[in-house]
Amino acid sequence: MIILFKMSERNLCTEVLILTVKNQGENNRVICALSPELGIFYAILYGGPKSKLKSLVQPFYSGKMWLYDDTLRNSKKITDFDPENPPSSFRNDIYKIMAANLACELVLKTKAAGEWQKSYVLLKSFLKGIDLSEEKEARLGTLRFLWRYMELLGIQPDVRECCCCGENLLVFEKDSVYVDRENGVACFECARSYEEGSAFQFKLNKEALVYLDSMNILTPGQVRRLTLKSESVYKIKQLAFFLAEKACGTRLNSLEMSNGIL
């Protein structure tokens, strides 16, 4: 378990994962970070363009951060940062940058699901995983992150049992259908009772359902060894992106600006 060190009444040291970095004025930056102890917080990074600290405090970096907590002004100032294994492949890979933006935006807009420690571990593992992966595996890694985060949020639909009749969906060869108003998956026969072509319904083939179920019952290493056809990947992506925006209650900027890259 990560411990928050209190060096004095106003000085803190904690593990963080940097979600966003935005300029404030000519020289300063506002940092939004996730800490397993502090949750999501904002802090100011002071310094000009030659500041060594500015080159260390970058989006998607994780590590130990030292903060000065000004309780009177209700603000935090970054005094030092020690990054841990900064991502090396993001700079030259537009997909990975956009996937990281998507994950961080989702965590930020859902307030880390109220589970600071679990969200921190899940997000950090995801960013590390895609940094070390080729694009094809990184794309699957993004879907795995979204699906597991839906479980953390408590809105992950059941892919094992039909939301109408309770039959085992994993034995059917015909496509099942995700039904938004039930936040569940209906078998082929029960799906007929819903208006065909209505909004927010997604078809899921057997392979897609088995893969989604595997993420809940197998270890991450075991799931990484599974393969998926492109059709199944597309079906899972449709559902995962929909659930992500449903969780936020709004469109995600990272999806709107991805121009189909994600």
Summary of the structure (lengths in Angstrom):
residues: 262
radius of gyration: 20.6
end to end distance: 33.3
largest distance: 64.9
contacts: 787
relative contact order: 0.11
helix: 43%
strand: 24%
